[in-house]
Amino acid sequence: MLHPLARRLGGEFVGTLALVAVVVGSGIQAQRLTPDTGEQLLANALVSALGLGVLIALLGPVSGAHLNPVVTLAAWWTGRRDGRGPRPAEVAAYTAAQVAGAIGGALLADGMFGGPVARFSRQGHDGVHLWLGEVVATAGLVLLVVGLGRTGREAAAPVLVAAYIGAAIWFTSSGSFANPAATVGRAFTDSFTGIAPRSVLPFVFAQLVGAAVGLALAPMLFGRTAVARWRRSGVGVDADACPPGPRPAPDGRAV
C-alpha cells in the first residue's frame, strides 16, 4: 500500500496535470474551431470551470484537491495554530507535486493536439492592470475557500469554486490564472492559454499578494474560528489530507 502522503501527493500531481490539460486543451480546441476570440474565451472558461468542478469532487477525498499552491498555503496558514493544517514540509511537497503536474498537463495537451510540444509561450502578460487582475482573482479564490471552511459549507466547493473561476476568467483583466503552479505550467505551451516565461514571476508575485489579501479579509468576514475543521470534502478545506501527526484512537492507540 502507498504511504498516505504519497497517495495525497499523487492526487495533487494527477489533479493538477488534468486541470492544466483541460485548460490548455480546451484553449487549443477553441482556437481551431472558431476565429472569434470572444467565443474562444467563452469555450475555454466554460470547459475549465466544468473540469475543475469534476476534479475537486473526485480528488477531494484523496488529497483535499488543492491543485494550487495558494490554496495549500491558505490551508497551512489557517491551520497553523491548532495543528490541523499541513506542515511546512508538506506544503513544499504539495507545491512540488502541483508544479510538476501543471508542466506535465501543458505538455500532454500540446501532445494530444499534435504539438509542438515543450515550446515556451511567446504570449506576454505584462502590465500593472494585469497584475492587479491576478491580485483580485486570487484574493477572491482564497476568500471563497477559507469562507466555505469556516461556515461549514465545504461540500459546496466543487460547484462554487468552479463557478468562481469560470466567472473570474471573464471579469478580471488577467484571465484569472490565480494559481502559481498552473502559471508555471502554462509557460510551457505556445498556445491560446500560454504565458511567456518573462511574465511568470510577476504573475506569481501578484497571486501571492492576492492570497495574503484573501487571508486578511477572511477573519474580518467569517471570524477566526472555523465552524467545521478542514475536511476531505473539497478544495482547500482539508486538514485530514495533511495531518499533523498520529492521532489517538478511542482506545488510546495512535492512528
Secondary structure, DSSP 8 states (H G I E B T S, - for coil): ---HHHHHHHHHHHHHHHHHHHHHHHHHHHHHH-S-HHHHHHHHHHHHHHHHHHHHHHHHHHH----SHHHHHHHHHHHTTTT-S--HHHHHHHHHHHHHHHHHHHHHHHHHTT---S--------SHHHHHHHHHHHHHHHHHHHHHHHTT-GGGHHHHHHHHHHHHHHHSTT-----HHHHHHHTT--STT---HHHHHHHHHHHHHHHHHHHHHHHHHH-SS-SS---TTSTT--STTS-SS--B-TTS-B-
